[in-house]
């Protein structure tokens, strides 16, 4: 699928930048437990406070690039909703932490939603797209998760000279608790997106297909009707449009041969499930995971 950065009056891509989370000495597994940088773990470090945000998970939406109606695979708990019935999360002591990771020596500028007691979200992996490594999760319904969602480098526009808004492509990670007591990470981490600085990508994640870039449309508060800095976050649907139908995209090179492909329904928001463990492969299959988040500075 054709990808481009689309800032106002400019189409340049994000340049690659080195890994800089400050956690290089920690094991890969530890990095995957909590996807954010050391800066995220010290909100008040050096007198800096990470800005709070409002994170809304939509119950339905239209894909911005294809206009197709979408049923999200990531949904909210419905305990606090807006006028459209979408679930809203704001920071509440002991229940919800929703923030921009701006503090520390090497801030990641990620947006993070961390849920604790009393608030949850749901992940439905009902539509499988391929499983090259034949490892299967204990469930395809990660419901009532008190886990974590993370959008990488969500402030890319402001930090790259586009304060009046732009569209760019980044990555998603998460932390989910499996019924087997293990931690799983649902991710979209295509190499064509903005480089990750706060967690280590998995070498098997883009098998059998390249996972979806995560599109972020940023509008500053001065131009948004809400008066707030607003980030609209959706996955870029993958697939080949034949003109009359959609088919699977090309498989990634270097992946195991899989005679059961193509499978699933296309176009799809391609995500991978990574188990937090050691071994020959972390990849527990790819799934169609459409979603829409709207993130705002309150």
KATA-V752026 format. One line per field, one symbol per residue. ss: DSSP state (h for helix, s for strand, l for the rest). burial: I if it has 24 or more other ideal C-beta (glycine too) atoms within 12 Angstrom, else O. Layout:
ss: ???
burial: ???
This chain:
ss: lllllssllllllllllllllllllllhhhhhhllllhhhhlllhhhllllsssssslllssllllllsslllsssllllslllllsssslslllsssssllllllllllssssslllllsssslllsssllllllllllsssssllssssllllhhhhllllllssssslsssssslllllsssssslllllllllllllllllllllllllssssssllllllllllssssssllslssllllssllllllllllllllllllllslsssssslllllllsssssslllssssssl
burial: IOIOIIIOOOOOOIOOOOOOIIIOOOOOOOIIIIIIIIIIIOIOOOOOOIIIIIIIIIIOIOIOIIOOOIOIIIIIIOOOOOOOOIIIIIIOOOOIIIIIIIIIOIIIIIIIIIIOOOIIIIIIIOIIIIIIIOIOIOOIOIIOIIIIIIIIIIIIIIIOOIOOIIIIIIIIIIIIIIOOOIIIIIIIIIOIIIIIIIIIIIOIIIIIIIIIIIIIIIIIOOOOOOOOIIIIIIIIIIIOOOOOOOOIIOIIOOIOOIOOIIIIIIIIIIIIIIIIIOOOIIIIIIIIIIIIIIIIIO
